[in-house]
Amino acid sequence: MAAAADAAGGGSDAETGRPASVLRPVRAGNGFEEALEQILQLLRLGLVPPGERLPSERELSQHLRISRVTLREALKVLQDQGMVESRRGRYGGTFVLPRTAAPDELRRRIAAVDVEDTLRFREVLEAGA
């Protein structure tokens, strides 16, 4: 009977290990900031791995007890930072993007910067300071 309840979506979030089990209602004050922090925590902990979809806006707003407009603002910040991607349509939603720059890759990019350009930039900055 429990299997039937789980198949029908009746299992609790804690039982199914879903990310929503970590979310808690935001306190009075700035719901946007707290919602953003909680969603970031989901991503940092890897509870929603890259390529996977976040819970729906309706579900997230209910768990956080904030409006969908406030939730969309928080998701927009994450999208602007390249952490999530919103897709429309039947199989749409908000998906976690893979982290782009690994530390080794970042070091290679920095090493590839033209030293002469860097020195010129520094000269301009120091003269202005």
Protein Blocks (a to p, Z undefined) as FASTA:
>chain_A
ZZmmmmnopacfklnopaklmpccddehjfklmmmmmmmmmmmnopacghiacddfklmm
mmnopafklmmmmmmmmmmnopaccdedjkgccdddddfbdfklmmmmmmmpcfklmmmm
mmmmmmmZZ
